[in-house]
């Protein structure tokens, strides 16, 4: 694959990416959009948890996502951190005592939900996993366009993909449920209640019953 990497990325990350993608055709240059572009069609904005929080506060990540979506059909924001790293960083901001700096899990989930209205967020636990996810996602977009067209707003979200495999559940309803209830993992989905499902616009008792039967 042809892979472009923005030359403003962290130097050690660029070197690691070049090593990881050594079987591909990698070029490092300044990019007008995103940090990684595959086959000039699939773009990723790469964020560590610190980068992500700062860019949410400045609104920059939302503008970046919108800009990517106007140029590329397939566009993603990938956030790299473990749960422990994320909680540790949030606690560090809290202990600084400046309310303007504070950020917590609720704000984190809210920011992701907002981003998911016009792009797709992928979460990885470490750098190498992020490299893997990006190439894997790019291949899905390029090699399975008929599938990605149906899933492009939530690809790689296990909760969404599970819902999409339930008979009579459309992509619109699946997105409504995932966004409305902030579902990001299968565990999130398995803990959903019938009342929560029916509280969403467009999700009636029939749809809720089908989903509850499938997950229980």
N, C-alpha and C positions, 0 to 999 in steps of 0.2 A: 504493500500500500504506500501511496505518497502521503507523507505526514509533514505538516508544517508546525514548527514550534516558535512561539514568540520569543524574541531574544531578550525581552525584559523579564522573563521568568527567572526565578532564583537559579544562579549558576550551577549549583550542585544538582538541582532538580533537572536542569537541561542535560547535564552529563549523564544522570541516571536514566533519563528518558531515552537518550541516544543509545545507551547500552541495552536497555530493555527492548527497544524497537530496532535492534541491529540488523534484523532480517528485512526491514522495510527501507524505503527511500526517504530518509529524514533530512529536512532542510530547516535551518534555524535562521529566522529573519524577523524583522519587525512586522507584526500583523495589525491591520486596522481593527479587526474584531477577534475576540477570543484569545485563548492561549495555545490551543491545539486544534488543528484542522486536518481532517482525514479526507483524502481524495477531493479536496476543494468543495466538499458537500456537507460534511458533518463537523460542527464546531463545538468546542467545549471551553467554558470559562472555568478555570481551576481555582479553588479557594481552600486555604487552610481555615481552621475555625477562627483564628484571629483576623485573617483577611475578610472572611465572610461577615463577621460582626461589624467590623469597621465600615465595610461597603454597604451594609444594611443601614447603618446610622447616617451615612452620607447619601444614601439612596442610589449610589453608583451601580450596585449590582443589578438593580431593577432596570436602569437605563442600558446597561451592558446587555442584559437579556433581551430587551426590546430591540436594540440595534442588531443583535445577532439574528433575531427572528425575521428582520426585514431583508436580510441578505441570504441567509441559508435556510433551506427547507428543514434540515435536521439540526437542532440547536439544544444545548444542554448546559447546565451549571453543575459541576461536581464539587462536593464539599468533602474534605478529607479530615477526619478526626475520629477517635474512639469516644464512646460515651464518657469514659473516665476523663479523657483530655478535655472534652467539652465542659463537663461539670467543673473541673478544676479551673478552667479559664473563666467561667462565669463567677465562681467563688472569688477568684482573684480580683475581678472587676468590682465585685460587691465590697470587698474589704478595702478597696481604695477610697471608699467613702464619697465618691462623686456620683450623684444620682444620674448625671448625664451619661456616665460611662456604663451604668448597670445594664445587664442583659441576662436573661434567664431562659429556661427551657420553653416557657410559654411564648416568649418573643421569637425564639428560634423556630419553633413550629409554625408560628404565625407568618414569619418571613418566608419560609418554604412554601406555605400554602399560597401566599400572594404570588410568589415566583411561578408556581405551577399553573397559574391562570394563563400564562403566555409563554412558558417554556417548560422543560422537564428537569427536575432536580434529581441527581443521583448522589448517594452517600457512600463513601468508602472509608475503611478504617485506617488505611495507611497508603503511602505513596505508590508502592508496587501494585497494590490492589486497584488503585485509581487508574494506573496505566493499563492494567488488564481490562477493567470495566470500559475504558474509553475505546480501546480497539475492538472489544467484543460488541459494544453498542454500535460502533461505526459499521461493523460487518453486518449486523442485523439490519441497519438502515439501508445499506447498499445492496445486500444480497436477498433480502426478504421484504421488499417494498410493499407487497400486498398485505403482509402482516403488520408492518410498522405503521402503515396508513391507519390501521384500525386502533393501534395502541400507542401512537406516537406521543400523546400527551402524558402517558403514565408508564412507558416502558421501563422495566426494571423495578417497578413497585410490586412486591409480591401480593399485597392485598388487592391491588387493582387487577393483576393478572388472574388471581383466583376468582374474583367476581366475574371476569370476562369468560371464564370457562363454565359458568352456571347457565344453563339453558334459560332463555327468555330474559336474560339481563343484558341490556344494551350497553354500548360504550358510554352513552350519555348518563345513564343511571349509575354505572360503575364510577364515573368521574364525580357525580354528585355525592355519592356515598363516601368516597375516599377523601374528597376535599371537605365535605361538610362535617365529617367526624375525625378528620386528621389521622387517617390510617396510613401507616408506612410499613408495617410488618404483618405477617400472618397472625402473630399473637394479638396485635391490635384488632384485627378483624374477628378473631375468635372470641374476643371479649365484648363484642358489640351486642346490645340488647335489642329486642323487637321494638321497644318504645323509642329507642334512639333512631332506629331506621325510619320509623313512621313520622318522626319529628322533621324529617327532611322534605323539602318541596319536591313533589313528583314521585315520592316513594310511598305507596299505599300499603294496606294490610296484605294484599296478595303478593306484591313484590317482597315485602319484609318476610312473609312466611316462606317463600321460596328460598331466600337467602339463609334464614335461620335453619331450615331443614338441611341445607347444603353444608353449613359450617358446624352443625351439631352432630 
